[in-house]
Structure formats: structure tokens, C-alpha cells
Amino acid sequence: MLPRGASSMPPPPNPAAYFPPPRVTLPSGLEILRTYSGAVIFLEILFGTIVWILVASTQVPLPLLQGWVMFVAVTAWFLSVVFLCVFLFGYANRIAVNWNQMDFLFHGITFVFYFGAFLLQAATTSLHYFPRKFNSTTQEKLLADHEYNISIAASV
């Protein structure tokens, strides 16, 4: 027989034992560059710079489309540099965030934005032969041949 006030049920388990605090599994310092995540961030910075230069070097026939492409290139480049610096300078060890999940979300969001920018830049490039009418006697293509080539490179 159980003593008075005791129950036959065991006490509930401690929830802290089942949900440990998140820990950083991505290395900090220069070791981040040896991981896939560091390589992807480096490639985002490199290709973001190239897209930024290529879009900036053309005339802007459709400001709304290419403005968004430029916004995505500059913003993603800046955020990639900040994200890389968080690991390079060891701030990831000081900030209590699940960095594995944050890394996954960061790369997923930048992929969605870069893919959208690709579609808009490709749409601008596809209008190469679309005539721009100044008056009834002269017609000029929307993109010159040189700008068309640069636009293709920016799309890719």
C-alpha cells in the first residue's frame, strides 16, 4: 500500500531534457569557408557582384523590372556579406539562435529572390527585338545588340 498523499504515477519528465538549447554546428572563423554553407555564401557574393555590375552597365529600358533585379542583387549581396561576417568574426557563438535553421532559411530566401530576379531579367532580355517607337518615321530596338549580350549574361 502506498503512503498517504503518494500517487502511483511517475512525475512528468523534465522538458529541458528533451529540448536542448540550439547549438552551433557550423564552424566559426576561417573554417566556415571549408563548409558547403560558406562556399554557397561566397558564391552568392561573387555572382551577386557580377549581376550587380552587368545590370548597372546597361541602359534600363524597363525600370520597374530591372530596378527589382538591382534591388535583389544589392540587398542579397549585402546580407550575404553580413551573414558571412557573423561566422568569420565568431558572433555566431555569442548569439543564441539555431544557426543551422537560420542558414537554411537564409539560403532558401535568397534562392527565391534570385530566381524571381532571373525571371524578370530574362523577361527584359526577351524583348530584344521589340521596337521602341519615337515617332512614325524612326524605329529602334528596345535593347541594342551589346546590351542584349550583357542582359543575357546578367540573366545567366
Secondary structure as UniProt FT lines:
FT   TURN            4..5
FT   HELIX           15..18
FT   HELIX           29..34
FT   HELIX           36..56
FT   HELIX           63..88
FT   TURN            89..90
FT   HELIX           91..93
FT   HELIX           99..126
FT   TURN            127..129
FT   STRAND          131..133
FT   STRAND          139..141
FT   HELIX           145..155
//
